[in-house]
Amino acid sequence: MRFDRCISGCACGVSRRSALTTIAGFAAAAVTGTGGAAQPLPAPSIVDTHHHFFPPQYLEPLAAWNDKAGVPGQTPIQRAWTVNRAIEDMDRNGVAKAVLSISTPGIWFGEAEAARKMARICNDYGAEMARAHPGRFGLFASVPMPDVDGTLREIEYALDVLKADGIGFMTSYGDKWPGDPMFAPVFAELNRRKAIAYFHPLAPNCCGGTLIPTVTGSPIEYMFDTTRAVVSLLVNGAFAKLKDMRFLFSHAGGTIPMVAGRIANALKGRKDIADIAPDGIDAELRKLYYDTANSFYAPTIAALTSYVPSTQILFGTDFPYLTIGQNLDGLRKLGLSAEQMTAITRDNGVRLLASRRG
């Protein structure tokens, strides 16, 4: 494959088992018990599961779509991204492996064939980054949702040919959320493959950031759309029935930790409650995975850690929109235990990525 921008480094491959064993072999973190401040983890040992990249051929379609949507075409952060800058920030902060994904708005710009081509461009580019820098990058591959047929074909290519770590989704597609029946074949296939499904938020058609003038969708609607995505999969029974796949949601699960009680109370009278949540709503929500990207705030993490086990929380950064250092520094000030920090920043990510089968 040809690239508009060179990716430096060797083109040799490295096995998934070898890369994960290398990461897991690094020493555990040392965290002080005073002042809530943690000492830096040994470098490199950290796994970042929420790390964005911008293939050159993606930027112009992205700019055109953003202009059409009434937002700036390309941000300086997007234009300034390079592979080398990503690696430099990883090295600076002790990140051994970063799992790549395409950020909002994804690769669907309104036309199925264009989305299929863009998914292939982005996935090939991410896979080449991983080949050029063995052990440093994973990939949550993009798919042309809501084009189900195209998505199924790209899942096959991404998992079988590129050996991607999982499949990346947006939290909604127009006026449909992941639990919509039309998407059932996609998640059935991921369950058959025992795959990881990663979800990144956006502002849906209903609430694209214009409800409050001058406020974009990012601080409010992204969080609520994550919650909508979770609830849509909950009420259609996906979490209860698709037992062989794993679900990973961004930004501490949006508002899930705060509104889980209201969700449980609202759904407890459903006639199908035994089917969609045989062990209760909390059990279904607590078995999901949640990342910490841009969520390093005491009330946010307090809500998340009080609701889900530390085993279900993964370190994420939202790079390059935030630096890795910003995320780490924020977490280190929260008074998490040494065991929690090690689990969140390394062990849980290693375990989740190692679980990818099929």
C-alpha positions as CSV (number, residue, x, y, z in Angstrom):
1,M,0.0,0.0,0.0
2,R,1.2,3.6,-0.8
3,F,0.9,6.4,1.7
4,D,0.9,10.1,1.3
5,R,3.1,10.4,4.4
6,C,5.9,8.0,5.1
7,I,5.8,5.8,8.2
8,S,9.3,5.3,9.4
9,G,10.6,2.1,11.0
10,C,11.1,-1.5,10.0
11,A,8.3,-3.5,8.2
12,C,8.8,-6.7,10.2
13,G,5.9,-8.2,12.2
14,V,5.6,-9.2,15.7
15,S,3.2,-11.7,17.2
16,R,0.3,-10.6,19.4
17,R,1.5,-13.0,22.1
18,S,5.1,-11.7,22.0
19,A,4.0,-8.0,22.2
20,L,1.6,-8.6,25.1
21,T,4.1,-10.7,26.9
22,T,6.7,-7.9,26.6
23,I,4.3,-5.4,28.0
24,A,3.2,-7.6,30.9
25,G,6.8,-8.3,31.8
26,F,7.5,-4.8,33.0
27,A,7.6,-4.1,36.7
28,A,4.6,-3.0,38.6
29,A,4.0,0.7,39.5
30,A,5.1,2.2,42.7
31,V,2.5,4.5,44.1
32,T,2.9,6.5,47.3
33,G,0.4,6.4,50.0
34,T,0.6,10.1,50.9
35,G,-1.0,13.1,49.4
36,G,-2.8,11.1,46.7
37,A,0.2,11.5,44.4
38,A,1.5,8.5,42.5
39,Q,5.1,8.0,41.4
40,P,5.7,7.5,37.6
41,L,5.2,4.0,36.3
42,P,8.3,2.2,35.0
43,A,8.7,3.0,31.3
44,P,7.4,1.6,29.1
45,S,4.6,-0.3,30.7
46,I,1.3,1.6,30.1
47,V,-1.4,0.5,27.6
48,D,-3.4,3.3,26.1
49,T,-6.7,2.0,24.6
50,H,-8.1,5.3,23.4
51,H,-5.5,6.8,21.0
52,H,-6.5,8.5,17.8
53,F,-4.7,8.7,14.4
54,F,-5.3,10.7,11.2
55,P,-4.3,9.1,7.9
56,P,-3.5,11.8,5.4
57,Q,-6.2,10.6,2.9
58,Y,-8.8,11.0,5.7
59,L,-8.2,14.7,6.4
60,E,-9.8,16.2,3.3
61,P,-13.1,14.2,3.5
62,L,-13.2,15.0,7.2
63,A,-12.7,18.7,6.5
64,A,-15.5,18.7,3.8
65,W,-17.9,16.9,6.2
66,N,-17.1,19.2,9.1
67,D,-17.7,22.3,6.8
68,K,-21.0,20.9,5.8
69,A,-21.9,20.3,9.4
70,G,-21.1,23.9,10.3
71,V,-17.9,23.2,12.3
72,P,-14.3,24.1,11.4
73,G,-12.9,21.9,8.7
74,Q,-9.7,20.7,10.3
75,T,-8.4,21.6,13.7
76,P,-4.8,22.5,14.2
77,I,-4.5,19.4,16.4
78,Q,-5.6,17.1,13.5
79,R,-3.3,18.8,11.0
80,A,-0.3,18.6,13.3
81,W,-0.7,14.9,14.0
82,T,2.2,12.7,12.8
83,V,3.3,9.2,13.7
84,N,6.5,10.5,15.1
85,R,4.7,12.9,17.5
86,A,2.5,10.0,18.7
87,I,5.6,7.9,19.4
88,E,7.4,10.8,21.1
89,D,4.4,11.4,23.5
90,M,4.2,7.6,24.2
91,D,7.9,7.4,25.0
92,R,7.8,10.6,27.1
93,N,5.1,9.1,29.3
94,G,6.0,5.4,29.4
95,V,3.3,4.0,27.1
96,A,4.3,0.7,25.7
97,K,1.3,0.2,23.4
98,A,-1.4,2.4,22.1
99,V,-4.5,1.1,20.4
100,L,-5.4,3.3,17.4
101,S,-8.9,4.4,16.5
102,I,-10.6,7.0,14.3
103,S,-12.2,9.8,16.3
104,T,-15.5,11.6,15.8
105,P,-17.2,11.7,13.4
106,G,-15.8,8.4,12.2
107,I,-15.6,7.5,8.5
108,W,-19.3,7.7,7.5
109,F,-19.9,10.8,5.4
110,G,-23.3,9.9,4.0
111,E,-22.4,7.5,1.2
112,A,-21.8,3.8,1.6
113,E,-19.2,3.2,-1.1
114,A,-17.1,6.1,0.0
115,A,-17.3,4.9,3.6
116,R,-16.2,1.4,2.6
117,K,-13.1,2.9,0.8
118,M,-12.3,5.2,3.7
119,A,-12.6,2.3,6.2
120,R,-10.1,0.3,4.2
121,I,-7.7,3.3,3.9
122,C,-7.7,4.0,7.6
123,N,-7.4,0.4,8.6
124,D,-4.5,-0.3,6.2
125,Y,-2.8,2.8,7.5
126,G,-3.2,1.8,11.1
127,A,-2.0,-1.7,10.4
128,E,1.1,-0.4,8.6
129,M,1.8,1.8,11.7
130,A,1.7,-1.4,13.8
131,R,4.0,-3.3,11.3
132,A,6.5,-0.4,11.1
133,H,6.7,-0.1,14.9
134,P,6.4,-3.6,16.3
135,G,4.6,-3.9,19.6
136,R,3.8,-0.2,19.8
137,F,0.4,0.1,18.2
138,G,-2.8,-1.9,18.1
139,L,-5.9,-1.2,16.1
140,F,-9.6,-0.9,16.7
141,A,-10.6,-1.0,13.0
142,S,-13.1,1.3,11.4
143,V,-16.2,0.0,9.7
144,P,-18.7,1.7,7.3
145,M,-21.7,1.6,9.7
146,P,-24.6,2.0,9.1
147,D,-23.8,-0.1,6.0
148,V,-24.2,-3.5,7.5
149,D,-23.1,-5.5,4.5
150,G,-20.0,-3.4,4.1
151,T,-19.3,-3.6,7.8
152,L,-19.4,-7.4,7.8
153,R,-16.9,-7.5,4.9
154,E,-14.6,-5.0,6.7
155,I,-14.8,-7.0,9.9
156,E,-13.6,-10.1,8.0
157,Y,-10.7,-8.1,6.5
158,A,-9.7,-6.3,9.6
159,L,-9.7,-9.4,11.9
160,D,-8.5,-12.0,9.5
161,V,-6.0,-10.1,7.3
162,L,-4.9,-7.2,9.4
163,K,-5.2,-9.0,12.8
164,A,-6.8,-5.9,14.3
165,D,-7.4,-6.0,18.1
166,G,-11.1,-5.2,17.7
167,I,-13.7,-3.1,15.8
168,G,-14.4,0.5,16.5
169,F,-17.9,2.0,16.4
170,M,-19.5,5.4,16.9
171,T,-22.2,5.6,19.6
172,S,-24.8,6.4,17.0
173,Y,-25.5,6.6,13.3
174,G,-27.9,9.3,12.3
175,D,-31.1,8.4,14.3
176,K,-30.0,4.8,15.1
177,W,-28.0,3.5,18.1
178,P,-26.0,0.2,18.2
179,G,-28.9,-1.8,19.7
180,D,-31.1,-1.2,16.7
181,P,-32.3,-4.5,15.2
182,M,-30.7,-3.6,11.8
183,F,-27.2,-3.9,13.4
184,A,-27.9,-7.3,15.0
185,P,-25.9,-9.2,12.3
186,V,-22.8,-7.1,13.0
187,F,-22.7,-7.9,16.7
188,A,-23.7,-11.5,16.2
189,E,-20.6,-11.8,14.0
190,L,-18.4,-10.1,16.6
191,N,-19.7,-12.5,19.2
192,R,-19.0,-15.5,16.9
193,R,-15.5,-14.2,16.6
194,K,-15.1,-13.5,20.4
195,A,-14.1,-10.0,19.4
196,I,-13.8,-6.6,21.1
197,A,-16.2,-3.8,20.2
198,Y,-15.0,-0.3,21.1
199,F,-17.4,2.7,21.1
200,H,-16.4,6.3,20.6
201,P,-19.0,9.1,21.1
202,L,-20.3,11.8,18.9
203,A,-23.3,14.2,18.9
204,P,-26.3,12.6,17.2
205,N,-28.6,14.2,14.7
206,C,-31.0,15.2,17.4
207,C,-28.4,17.2,19.4
208,G,-25.5,18.2,17.3
209,G,-24.3,20.9,19.7
210,T,-26.8,23.6,18.7
211,L,-29.2,23.2,21.7
212,I,-27.0,25.6,23.7
213,P,-25.6,28.4,21.5
214,T,-21.8,28.4,21.4
215,V,-21.5,25.1,23.1
216,T,-20.3,22.1,21.0
217,G,-21.6,18.6,21.4
218,S,-18.4,17.4,23.0
219,P,-18.8,18.3,26.7
220,I,-22.5,17.3,27.0
221,E,-23.9,15.3,24.1
222,Y,-20.9,13.0,23.7
223,M,-21.4,11.8,27.3
224,F,-25.2,11.3,26.8
225,D,-24.8,9.6,23.5
226,T,-22.4,7.1,25.1
227,T,-25.2,6.4,27.6
228,R,-27.8,6.0,24.8
229,A,-25.5,3.5,23.1
230,V,-25.1,1.5,26.3
231,V,-28.8,1.5,27.1
232,S,-29.7,0.6,23.5
233,L,-27.6,-2.5,23.7
234,L,-28.9,-3.3,27.2
235,V,-32.5,-3.2,26.3
236,N,-32.2,-5.3,23.2
237,G,-30.4,-8.0,25.3
238,A,-27.0,-7.8,23.6
239,F,-25.0,-7.7,26.8
240,A,-26.9,-10.7,28.2
241,K,-26.9,-12.8,25.0
242,L,-23.6,-12.0,23.4
243,K,-21.5,-13.6,26.1
244,D,-18.4,-14.2,24.0
245,M,-17.5,-10.6,23.0
246,R,-16.4,-7.6,25.0
247,F,-17.7,-4.1,25.0
248,L,-15.5,-1.1,25.7
249,F,-17.0,2.4,26.1
250,S,-15.1,5.7,26.2
251,H,-14.9,8.5,28.7
252,A,-15.8,6.5,31.9
253,G,-19.1,5.4,30.2
254,G,-20.5,8.8,29.8
255,T,-23.2,9.3,32.4
256,I,-23.7,5.5,33.1
257,P,-22.1,5.5,36.6
258,M,-24.3,8.4,37.7
259,V,-27.6,7.3,36.2
260,A,-27.4,3.5,36.5
261,G,-29.8,3.5,39.4
262,R,-32.4,5.4,37.4
263,I,-31.9,3.1,34.5
264,A,-32.4,0.1,36.7
265,N,-35.6,1.5,38.3
266,A,-37.0,2.5,35.0
267,L,-36.5,-1.0,33.4
268,K,-37.4,-3.2,36.4
269,G,-41.0,-3.5,35.3
270,R,-40.3,-4.7,31.8
271,K,-41.8,-8.1,30.8
272,D,-38.5,-9.1,29.2
273,I,-36.3,-8.1,32.2
274,A,-35.3,-11.7,32.8
275,D,-34.0,-12.0,29.3
276,I,-32.2,-8.7,29.0
277,A,-30.7,-8.7,32.5
278,P,-31.0,-12.2,34.1
279,D,-28.8,-11.2,37.0
280,G,-30.0,-7.6,37.2
281,I,-29.2,-4.3,35.4
282,D,-26.2,-3.6,37.6
283,A,-24.6,-6.9,36.7
284,E,-24.9,-6.3,33.0
285,L,-23.4,-2.7,33.2
286,R,-20.7,-3.8,35.6
287,K,-19.3,-6.4,33.3
288,L,-18.6,-3.8,30.5
289,Y,-15.3,-2.1,30.1
290,Y,-14.8,1.7,30.5
291,D,-11.8,3.8,29.6
292,T,-10.5,6.9,31.5
293,A,-9.8,9.2,28.5
294,N,-10.4,12.8,29.5
295,S,-12.1,11.6,32.7
296,F,-9.4,12.2,35.2
297,Y,-11.6,14.2,37.6
298,A,-12.2,13.2,41.1
299,P,-16.0,13.1,41.0
300,T,-16.0,11.2,37.6
301,I,-13.5,8.5,38.7
302,A,-15.1,8.3,42.2
303,A,-18.4,7.5,40.5
304,L,-16.8,5.0,38.1
305,T,-14.7,3.1,40.7
306,S,-17.6,2.9,43.1
307,Y,-19.8,1.4,40.5
308,V,-17.6,-1.0,38.5
309,P,-14.7,-3.2,39.6
310,S,-11.3,-1.9,38.9
311,T,-10.8,-4.9,36.5
312,Q,-13.2,-3.2,34.1
313,I,-11.4,0.2,33.9
314,L,-8.8,0.8,31.2
315,F,-6.4,3.7,30.7
316,G,-7.2,5.9,27.7
317,T,-6.0,9.4,26.6
318,D,-7.9,10.8,23.7
319,F,-4.5,11.6,22.1
320,P,-3.8,14.0,20.4
321,Y,-6.8,16.1,21.7
322,L,-5.2,15.7,25.2
323,T,-1.7,14.6,25.9
324,I,-0.8,11.3,27.6
325,G,0.8,13.3,30.3
326,Q,-2.3,15.3,31.1
327,N,-4.3,12.0,31.6
328,L,-1.6,10.4,33.7
329,D,-1.0,13.4,35.9
330,G,-4.8,13.7,36.5
331,L,-5.1,10.1,37.5
332,R,-2.1,10.3,39.8
333,K,-3.6,13.1,41.8
334,L,-6.8,11.1,42.7
335,G,-5.4,8.9,45.4
336,L,-5.9,5.6,43.7
337,S,-4.2,2.7,45.3
338,A,-1.1,1.1,43.8
339,E,-3.1,-1.9,42.7
340,Q,-5.7,0.3,41.1
341,M,-3.2,2.3,39.1
342,T,-1.3,-0.8,37.9
343,A,-4.6,-2.5,36.9
344,I,-6.0,0.6,35.1
345,T,-2.8,1.7,33.3
346,R,-1.5,-1.7,32.3
347,D,-2.9,-5.0,33.5
348,N,-6.5,-4.6,32.4
349,G,-5.4,-3.5,28.9
350,V,-3.0,-6.3,28.5
351,R,-5.7,-8.8,29.6
352,L,-8.4,-7.4,27.3
353,L,-6.1,-7.4,24.3
354,A,-4.9,-10.9,25.0
355,S,-8.5,-12.1,25.1
356,R,-9.0,-11.3,21.4
357,R,-9.6,-14.6,19.7
358,G,-10.9,-15.7,16.3
